[in-house]
Structure formats: C-alpha cells, structure tokens
Amino acid sequence: MLVNILNYFRIKDWTHILGVPTLGFVYNANSNLLSMEFVSMLFVSSLGLAFAYSFDTNYDKFKSKLLPSLIVLIAGIIYAKFLSLTTFFLSVIGGLIAIAYVMPPLRLKSIPILVTMTNSIGFALFFLVGYSIASDLNMNAFLLAIFVGIIAFPIQLVHELAHFSKDKKKGLSTTPIKFGKKFTYFLILTSLFILIIWSFFLQVYINFSILFTVFSIIFSFLFLLILKYKTDISKSRVYIRYLSAAFGLVLLFTFVFKI
C-alpha cells in the first residue's frame, strides 16, 4: 500500500526539489527554521509537487486514476489559504500551470521552448511559495526567483536531452527534438551566461556578497565541464543534479549566515 502511494505520487523524483522553497523560506528575513511555518512550507510544497508529478504521469497513462492527484491539488490549495493569501494565489497559479502543462489544448510539455520555460517558471514559483509563508512578496524575492528560474532552464534542457528518445516515441515535441541537440547545447551555454550576468545584477541591486557571483560562475563552469567530458547524457544529468544540490546548499548557507 505504502509503496503504491510512493510510486503514484513519484515522491522519490521530487523530494530534492523541496530545497527550492526552502531557499525562499530561508531568504525571507522573517522566517525561522525552528517554527511551524517551516513545516507548513514543506507540507504545502510537497502537496504541490505530488500533484504536478502524479498528474503528469497518470494523465498520459491512466486517465481513470487522476482522482488522488486532484484531491492532493485541492488539499494543497485549501491548506495554502490558511497560510497566507499570497501562498494561496501562488498555489492556484502553480496548479493551473501544471494542468496546462499536461492537458490539451495547450499541453505545454509538447511545445518546444515553452516546455522548458514552464518547468523553469515552476521552480521560481516554488521559491516564491517558500518566501510567502512568512511575509508578503517584495521586489527582491521576485528578482531572486528569476535567478532560480534561470538556473532551472539549462537543467531542464539536460533533462530533455536525456529523455530525447523516450519523448520522441511518445510523440512529444520538446526543445531538443524540435531544434536539434546542437541548438539545445547553445541554449544551455546562453542560459548559463545569463545566469552569471543576473548574479552580477543581484550583487549590485540587492547588495549580495561577491561570493554569490563567484559561486554562480563556478556552478556554470562545472556544469559545462560535466557536459563536455561526460558523453552519456543520462550520467551527465545525474552529475548535474548533484552539482545543483551542492549549489543550493551553498546558497542556503549564504542566506542563513547573511554572507
């Protein structure tokens, strides 16, 4: 029974993503890791991720088994309403995006570029959810959420490259399938360059430490290094996931200790 639940909601596929709303929560000066707000943040984020992942999988495979996904979505939205109005609206927006990602007529998961951008926006939304638990959003939160979305863009492109054959068999038209692998690698390089530029901007605008930019440059360099020397894209994806987790921990450290 428990194994079926874990598999249905694909919990092992998204637990690491909880680090994104955690970053948003910690970045908020009014947050406290030893509070019930932190637990609430993890709970509402888990419900959102459980819905997004299970709805994506079960819509294509078992349309008759969508009820648990929808129940989780509704539960998450209702719970978010008790946390804050902002969290409620972000949860509703996230749910609608997840539905548009999977269902016709939009079915964003099969539209080149948009499939990549939608996933990036999802990461940015989860960052804002984490921030919104403790207080209302502000410009700094949005600017850092954009930073998170930019990071997610090349990561998603690597994910699409790793699923190239599988997605093609499903009839999906992802960015690599539509524009080719060479152009996809160009997009990865471009997005990492934008990431570095955005880190410089945040350093000046929000007065972040120079270490913030240095870490962004190191992340981008190692990202490209992995792609260059790991010929198996599936293995590259795993290494990049580890790299992203390490970068997230570094950011978490800088936010906690205000470095």
VMD Tcl script that draws the C-alpha trace (Angstrom):
set ca {
  {0.00 0.00 0.00}
  {2.70 2.49 1.03}
  {4.86 1.53 -1.96}
  {1.90 2.12 -4.29}
  {1.33 5.58 -2.81}
  {5.01 6.46 -3.12}
  {5.06 5.30 -6.74}
  {1.78 7.01 -7.64}
  {2.93 10.41 -6.41}
  {6.53 9.79 -7.61}
  {7.84 11.01 -4.27}
  {11.42 9.84 -4.86}
  {11.55 12.01 -8.02}
  {10.84 15.33 -6.31}
  {11.95 15.27 -2.66}
  {15.20 17.05 -3.56}
  {13.19 19.88 -5.15}
  {11.92 20.83 -1.68}
  {15.27 22.58 -1.39}
  {13.91 25.31 -3.70}
  {11.03 26.52 -1.46}
  {13.37 26.04 1.50}
  {15.73 28.56 -0.11}
  {12.85 31.00 -0.48}
  {11.81 30.46 3.13}
  {15.33 30.96 4.49}
  {15.95 34.02 2.32}
  {12.97 35.71 3.98}
  {14.34 37.65 6.97}
  {11.13 36.93 8.92}
  {11.46 33.15 8.65}
  {12.52 30.68 11.32}
  {13.69 27.14 10.57}
  {12.55 26.03 14.03}
  {8.97 27.18 13.52}
  {5.73 25.57 12.44}
  {5.83 27.87 9.42}
  {8.79 25.87 8.11}
  {6.86 22.61 8.49}
  {3.84 24.20 6.78}
  {6.06 25.34 3.92}
  {7.40 21.82 3.39}
  {3.88 20.38 3.58}
  {2.21 22.73 1.10}
  {5.19 22.45 -1.27}
  {5.06 18.64 -1.06}
  {1.38 18.64 -1.95}
  {2.08 20.86 -4.96}
  {4.93 18.66 -6.18}
  {2.98 15.47 -5.56}
  {0.14 16.80 -7.71}
  {2.37 18.05 -10.54}
  {4.36 14.84 -10.85}
  {1.49 12.39 -10.43}
  {-0.86 14.31 -12.73}
  {1.82 14.43 -15.43}
  {2.39 10.68 -15.26}
  {-1.16 9.44 -14.78}
  {-2.83 11.70 -17.32}
  {-0.84 10.05 -20.10}
  {-1.03 6.51 -18.73}
  {-4.13 6.13 -16.55}
  {-6.68 8.90 -17.07}
  {-9.11 6.95 -14.90}
  {-6.76 7.26 -11.91}
  {-6.47 11.03 -11.66}
  {-8.70 11.43 -8.59}
  {-5.90 11.11 -5.98}
  {-3.88 13.76 -7.85}
  {-6.82 16.16 -7.91}
  {-7.55 15.55 -4.23}
  {-3.93 16.44 -3.39}
  {-4.21 19.61 -5.50}
  {-7.40 20.73 -3.75}
  {-5.96 19.88 -0.33}
  {-2.84 21.90 -1.08}
  {-4.84 24.94 -2.22}
  {-7.13 24.80 0.81}
  {-4.16 24.45 3.16}
  {-2.37 27.33 1.42}
  {-5.41 29.55 2.10}
  {-4.81 29.14 5.84}
  {-1.15 30.10 5.48}
  {-1.43 33.34 3.53}
  {-3.38 34.87 0.67}
  {-0.18 35.12 -1.38}
  {0.64 31.44 -0.85}
  {-2.93 30.60 -1.86}
  {-2.68 32.51 -5.15}
  {0.75 31.02 -5.92}
  {-0.64 27.52 -5.29}
  {-3.59 28.16 -7.60}
  {-1.29 29.52 -10.33}
  {1.05 26.55 -9.91}
  {-1.84 24.11 -10.18}
  {-3.19 25.75 -13.33}
  {0.26 25.73 -14.92}
  {0.68 22.03 -14.09}
  {-2.69 21.28 -15.71}
  {-1.87 23.36 -18.80}
  {1.48 21.58 -18.98}
  {-0.20 18.19 -19.37}
  {-3.70 18.68 -20.80}
  {-4.86 19.79 -24.25}
  {-5.45 22.21 -25.82}
  {-2.24 23.82 -24.51}
  {-0.29 20.70 -23.46}
  {2.83 22.80 -22.89}
  {5.00 19.72 -22.40}
  {4.86 19.17 -26.15}
  {5.62 22.75 -27.25}
  {9.34 23.45 -27.84}
  {10.89 26.17 -25.67}
  {7.63 26.57 -23.73}
  {8.12 23.12 -22.18}
  {11.50 24.29 -20.88}
  {10.26 27.70 -19.77}
  {7.25 26.22 -17.99}
  {9.45 23.99 -15.85}
  {11.72 26.95 -15.06}
  {8.73 29.06 -14.03}
  {7.61 26.19 -11.78}
  {10.89 26.30 -9.86}
  {10.61 30.08 -9.50}
  {7.05 29.70 -8.17}
  {8.15 27.18 -5.55}
  {10.84 29.63 -4.40}
  {8.16 32.31 -4.01}
  {5.90 29.87 -2.14}
  {8.68 29.33 0.38}
  {9.19 33.06 0.77}
  {5.47 33.88 1.01}
  {4.86 31.70 4.07}
  {6.49 34.22 6.42}
  {5.59 37.54 4.75}
  {4.34 39.21 1.58}
  {6.45 39.16 -1.55}
  {8.73 42.04 -2.49}
  {10.88 43.01 -5.46}
  {14.00 41.27 -4.08}
  {12.07 38.00 -3.77}
  {10.92 38.24 -7.41}
  {14.44 39.06 -8.63}
  {15.90 36.07 -6.81}
  {13.05 33.88 -8.06}
  {14.09 34.83 -11.60}
  {17.61 33.70 -10.70}
  {16.20 30.32 -9.63}
  {14.23 30.09 -12.88}
  {17.35 30.83 -14.92}
  {19.22 28.03 -13.10}
  {16.37 25.62 -13.81}
  {16.38 26.38 -17.56}
  {19.65 24.60 -18.52}
  {18.92 21.83 -16.02}
  {15.59 21.21 -17.75}
  {17.29 21.20 -21.16}
  {19.65 18.45 -19.95}
  {16.60 16.56 -18.68}
  {15.00 16.85 -22.14}
  {18.22 15.70 -23.80}
  {18.33 12.65 -21.53}
  {14.72 11.81 -22.45}
  {15.16 12.55 -26.16}
  {14.36 9.05 -27.46}
  {11.63 8.38 -24.92}
  {9.85 11.69 -25.60}
  {10.14 11.18 -29.36}
  {8.41 7.78 -29.06}
  {5.62 9.47 -27.08}
  {5.12 11.97 -29.87}
  {6.26 14.93 -27.77}
  {7.99 17.86 -29.41}
  {10.46 19.10 -26.82}
  {13.14 21.71 -27.43}
  {15.91 19.21 -28.44}
  {13.52 17.20 -30.64}
  {12.31 20.30 -32.49}
  {15.55 22.26 -32.81}
  {18.21 19.58 -32.51}
  {20.88 18.83 -29.94}
  {23.40 21.38 -31.25}
  {20.98 24.27 -30.76}
  {19.99 22.89 -27.35}
  {23.62 22.99 -26.21}
  {23.78 26.58 -27.48}
  {20.73 27.41 -25.34}
  {22.42 25.82 -22.32}
  {25.55 27.92 -22.85}
  {23.48 31.08 -23.34}
  {21.36 30.49 -20.23}
  {24.45 29.92 -18.08}
  {25.92 33.17 -19.39}
  {22.66 34.95 -18.49}
  {22.84 33.35 -15.05}
  {26.26 34.91 -14.44}
  {25.06 38.32 -15.69}
  {21.99 38.10 -13.43}
  {24.18 37.20 -10.44}
  {26.22 40.39 -11.10}
  {22.97 42.35 -11.24}
  {21.78 40.90 -7.93}
  {25.15 41.62 -6.37}
  {24.75 45.30 -7.26}
  {20.99 45.71 -6.80}
  {20.46 43.63 -3.65}
  {24.00 44.13 -2.35}
  {24.82 40.43 -2.29}
  {28.35 39.38 -1.44}
  {30.83 38.90 -4.28}
  {30.81 35.24 -3.25}
  {27.30 34.94 -4.70}
  {28.62 35.79 -8.16}
  {31.75 33.66 -7.68}
  {29.63 30.62 -6.81}
  {27.41 31.25 -9.85}
  {30.47 31.33 -12.11}
  {31.84 28.12 -10.56}
  {28.45 26.42 -10.97}
  {28.26 27.42 -14.64}
  {31.84 26.32 -15.33}
  {31.34 22.90 -13.70}
  {28.00 22.49 -15.49}
  {29.70 22.92 -18.87}
  {32.61 20.74 -17.79}
  {30.25 17.87 -16.99}
  {28.57 18.15 -20.38}
  {31.92 18.27 -22.15}
  {33.55 15.24 -20.54}
  {30.55 13.01 -19.82}
  {29.47 11.56 -23.14}
  {26.50 9.71 -21.61}
  {23.85 12.41 -21.21}
  {21.94 10.33 -18.66}
  {25.00 10.23 -16.41}
  {25.59 13.93 -17.06}
  {22.06 14.58 -15.82}
  {22.80 12.77 -12.56}
  {26.05 14.67 -12.01}
  {24.32 17.96 -12.78}
  {21.64 17.12 -10.24}
  {24.36 16.63 -7.63}
  {26.02 19.88 -8.71}
  {22.71 21.74 -8.45}
  {22.09 20.33 -4.97}
  {25.56 21.43 -3.89}
  {24.96 24.92 -5.30}
  {21.64 25.05 -3.46}
  {23.35 24.16 -0.18}
  {25.91 26.90 -0.76}
  {23.13 29.44 -1.35}
  {21.31 28.17 1.73}
  {24.48 28.68 3.76}
  {24.90 32.24 2.47}
  {21.26 33.09 3.26}
  {21.36 31.60 6.76}
  {24.58 33.36 7.76}
  {23.91 36.52 5.70}
  {27.22 36.21 3.86}
}
mol new
graphics top color blue
foreach p $ca { graphics top sphere $p radius 0.5 }
foreach p [lrange $ca 0 end-1] q [lrange $ca 1 end] { graphics top cylinder $p $q radius 0.2 }
display resetview
